Amino acid sequence: MPESHAPPISILLIERLMMLRDAVRGLIGNGPDLRIVAETGDYTDVVTLMEEHQPDVMLFHLHAGDDDMVAAMVTVMTHPDHPPMLVLTSDSPESATNRSALHAGASGLIEMKEPTETLLKAIRCVHLGELWIDRRTTAMVVQELRQQRNNPGKDQLHPKDMLSPREKEIVAKVAAGLSTEAIAEQLFISEKTVRNHLVSIYAKLDVSNRIQLALCASKMGIT
């Protein structure tokens, strides 16, 4: 029988410097299962290109202090069924700009100093609904999300809009009474990955257990 192949993972590349766009495009070309379908250096084009090309992953190269790109990510998060966003950064993962990107909804951070294969793995990972964030950064972001209750921002997203598509799936399954093991089995991911997602979900929704999460899911209409 002829071998069947899944379509390549489509990527929208957002990088304001053309030289770096060329470089990243060349790196991604090393992955036969990856394909850039559109690219831009203009943040105002991001949503239009997302809707036109419907990429599987959005890859942002975030420069230090680039609040406009973070704002573009926040806008992406307000659109239903938005693809996961991966941030390529030259700065420390703990920097203020990168923390803002994670709060805006990025599914992962990868430093420019990492080898090409790590970038390709990160793209594949977030495409599957996973997170690509090291433990230290995850702990930092979870703590900050918990503190938002005491210092709420004026332009804070609706809690439902802060959840990734994969997180919404997990919330729905928790609300249906499924165990971590059952969720992992149905979504074809590990139990550890489910637990990692739950940590993020609890922090975003400011809940501390499955009962509270199920009640919150009902209020948000996630079933």
N, C-alpha and C positions, 0 to 999 in steps of 0.2 A: 504494500500500500504506500502511496506517496506520503511523504512526511508533511504534516501541517504545521504552519508557523503562525503564532499570534502576530497581529499587526504591531509595528513599532510604537513605543511610547512617544506620543507627540508632546512637544515642549514649546512653550512661549518664552522667549528669552528677553529679559528687560535689563538693559545695560546702557547707561547714557554715553559712554565713551566707545566710539566705533572700533578703535584698536583692540580694546578688551572684548568687545562683542566678537570680533574676528577670532581672537584667541580662544574664547570659550566655545565658539562654534567648532573650531578645530579639535578641541578636547572631546566634545560630545560625539564628534565623528568617529571616535575610536570605539564607540558602542554600537554594534550592528543592530541592536534592538531599540535604539533611540533615534529620534528625528526632530530637528527644530522645524516647526511649521510656520513660525513667524517670529519676528524680533523687532524691538523698538528701543529708541533712546529717549522717547517722549512719554512721560508718565501719563499725560492726558489721553494717550492712545490705548492704554492698557485694557480698559474695560471693553472698548470697541473690538480690539483684536481678540480678546478672550471670547466674546460672543460670536465673532465671525469664524474663528478657527476651532473653538471648543477643545483646547489642548488638554492633555491628561495631567500635565504638571506645568506650573509657572515657576521659572527660575529667575530670581531677582539677584542682581549683584548690588549689594548695599554698601555705599560708601559712608564713612564716618560723618555724622551730622546730617545725613540726607533725609530730612523730615518729609520731603515731597514724596519720596518713594514709600515711606511708611504710610503716608496718607493714601497713596494709591492702593496699598495692600488693604487698608481699612475699607476702602470703597469696594474692592473685590469681595471682601467678606460679607457685604450687605446683599450680594447677589445669590439667589438660590442655586444650589448645585455647582458652586464654584470649585475649580480644581484645587488640589493641594499646592501650597506655595513653599518653595525651598529657597533659602537665602544663602548666597555665596558672599563671604565677607573677608575683607583684609584686616579687619579689626578684631579685637578680643571678643569672644562670645559674650563676655560679661559687660561689654560696653553699653552705654545708655541707648545708643541707636539700635543695637541688636536686641536689647531687652524690649524696646518699643516694637520691633518687628515681631517678636514672639507674642507679645500682648495683642498685636494686630491680627494674629492668626497663623503665622508661619508654622509649617509642620516640621521644620528643621533648619539647622544652621550648619554650614560647612566652611571651614577656613580655606583661603586660597593656597595656603602652604601644604595642604593635603595632596597626596598623589592623585593622578587622574582617575585611577580605578576606584578610589574612595568617592569621588564626585559621582561617578556612574552608579555606584552602589546606592548612594544617597538618593539619587533620582528614582531608581527602581523601588527603593524602600518607601518613599512618600507616595509614590504612585499606588502602592498596595494599601495605603491608608495608615502606614506606620509613622512613628516619629523618629527623626534623626537629630537627637540632642543628647549631649553627654550628661552624666548624672549630676555633676555640679551645677550646670546651667539649669537643668530641670528643677532641682531643689530650689534654686534662686527664684525662678519664675513662679513656682507654686507658692512660695512664701509671699511674693509680691502680690499675686492674685488674691491671696487670703487677706492681705492688708487693704485691698481696695475698698472693702466694706467701710473702713474707717475714714478713707480719703477718696470718696467717689469722684470721678471726673465728670465734667459737664456733658461731654460728648460720648459717654460710655455706650457701647453697643448693647442691644438687647441680648440677654444671656443666650438665647437660642442661636443668635447670629455669631456667637463666639465659638460655637462648636463646629468642628470639621464634619464632613459627611460620614466618616467612619465613626466619630464620636456619637453622632446622632443615631447611627445604627446600634451602637452598644447601649445607649440610653434606652432605646425602644425595647431592646431585648431584656435589659434589667427590669424595665417596667412590666414586661410580660412574665417576669418571675424566673428567668433562666439563670442558671448558675454560671460561674466563670468558666468552668469546664465546657458547658454546653455552648456558651457564646463563642469560645475559641474554636470549637468543632464546627459550628455553623458558618463562621467567618473565615475558616481556614487560616487561623493565626494561632500563636502560642498563648497559653494561659498567662505567661509573664507579660506579653504584649497587651492583653486585655487589662491586666492589673495596672500597667503603666498608663493606659488610656483612662482608666477609672480615676487614678490620682489626678490627672489633668482635668477631667470632667468635674470631679468634686470641687476642685479649686475654682474653676470657672463659674460654677453654679452656686458656690458657697454652701455646699451640703456636706454631711459627714458620714452618711451611711446609705444603704440601698433603699430603705424605706423613704427617706427624705428625697432621694433621687427619683423614685417612682412617683411621688407626689408632685415633684417639680416637673417631671415629664408630662404628667396629666395636665398641669396648668399651661404648659407650653404647646400642648397638642401634639407631642411626639409619641406615636404609638406604633 
